[in-house]
Amino acid sequence: MSRSPKKKRDTCAALYSAGIQCGMPTVDGPLWCPRHNEERLKLYANYKAHHALLDTLVDNPACSDVTTILGCTALSLLKEWNDCLRLKYNLLTRCIEARVYFSERFFGNDMDFGHKTFWESLVKKRAEVERFLYYVETRAYQLILQAQNALWVLDRDPDAHESGDCSGYGDESLGRDVSFHSIESDRGAAIDDPLEAVLREKSVEFLEKIRSRLARYCAPSGSKYHDERLEVIYAYVRRGIFTEPALMFLSQSYDSVMALLTDDNLDLVTLEKIWNAVKTLCVHDIRDAVDDVLRANGEGDYVMVLGGKVFKEASGEQWPLHAWGHMMAIYHCYSCLRTTCETVDEVIAMTRFALFSETALSQSYMKYEYGFDGAKELILAGFIPSDIPLSSPRHSIICTDSGSQSSGLMWEETKRNLSLYGSLSLNDAKAQAFVNGCIRHPDLMVMLRKGADGRVIRSRPVVWTSRKRHARSRSALASVPWEKSRDIVRCEDDDLEEAQPSGWSHEKIADCLMVVLVDGGEGNMGDFVRKLVEIWCQVYHVNDKKELYSALETPFVEAGELEQCACDQHEVTLNVMSAYESLWGTPAPPWLVENPNRFRLATDSF
């Protein structure tokens, strides 16, 4: 690593992060300008210092024996072994990275055989230390859980729920390329060990990712649910910690989430683990975190993590409407949020909150917003459609050649009805009143079933979506009665399955009021939707969709479950910065202030 070049150059050969040579004139050094030569010397001096410390470490035979580790019953002893192994691991990592950095930056990644062989020996030693660390952390994890009678944690299936990358938050860095950082932009500043600068900036990067991400989850300071949201954030972090042995072991040294996240002495490896634990939680973990906070009954199996309870099972309690706001602050995909709903009532409540609060959620394959006038009110009233498709032609006439000389030309007229498949709550009396109104409507045909075991009910003997009549001439079609047509597409019992909403883990929810609504009148899909909204207006005894919206929203506003907020982008930016400072006790970093896009989610409409 200390080799010197064989010949001199006129310009500096040190490489910047993009692989571009420095190009500054050399003075006394054979290959480098004075600044990069001093960087090289400091890098080498620090490498030697770390390697000397590594050489002085005395191996503890006990923490290098798997049988001894797995048989240990003293958490304090495991912590001592962990500290010893962690120190050795960090020193080896520092030496390994210094050698790579030295070769890539100052010698064009040209590591000779001797240096490469020694580097590989360090990598092999680190892998061995990492293996022992795994056993120490795993054993400590077992003892921690055993002490709390929470070994059920070990039986959890980590792949029980998919963890898709559609939370709505990006994974961008701080906007500056920190790999192989140089002080090339800081002319005149004190020269530092460039590897030290890289590691320091990477630590800052992960720390700020954690802090800014959690700050984005905060509710506005004026919200009555501000403090409750903080508790949800803490529960969310605990959910990320309790399944990771290394972090669970680390958490024993702290009494709260904030005590851990405000510790300035956390190393790079730990910060990266916390970041990965936080960002990879799936939507079901978020639901569990909200349930940990809101459950009225604190009974059940749980494990204590950073001063709070992480429960084994969900409470099963009905959530207040605002609880869905906590979930939407953390996860921004409607389709994923739907997979956490176990009942149609939960689907209705979650969708209502999204529409009332105008939360911009991604709608990857399930929608709650449609481009039809009145569709919002239709859904807010409690009708969850499988889809509201665009209209297809309701009437067509074509001439076909039968291919037979005796038959000749045949004219075919097709009449099509519009249909909507949807679900309603079995617990809402107004839902049944809506269905009754649909049955009475002269244009509509209805097929319904109450629950998976209910019998199928039809408003008419045949509920049909299309039918055809045929004649030898176009003019003769009008004389053929539609009622005698046998070429008809009927709604069958199995079609009601399409009306069932998708919910928990993408499974269909059969315990609901399933309906197929068929419009045999005139008009397009927009007219059909308006007919249904008019029926809801009759159910709620209001005159139009504006009054219907008010009738649906007012009870939640009066109960405090909905908070009115019309924030522009500037206010959103101020809220995030204010939340950051309130949460962490320090002003937001410059990159968060200077770049408004940092606040934006992939689904924001600002």
Summary of the structure (lengths in Angstrom):
residues: 606
radius of gyration: 33.1
end to end distance: 53.2
largest distance: 106.1
contacts: 1796
relative contact order: 0.08
helix: 50%
strand: 11%
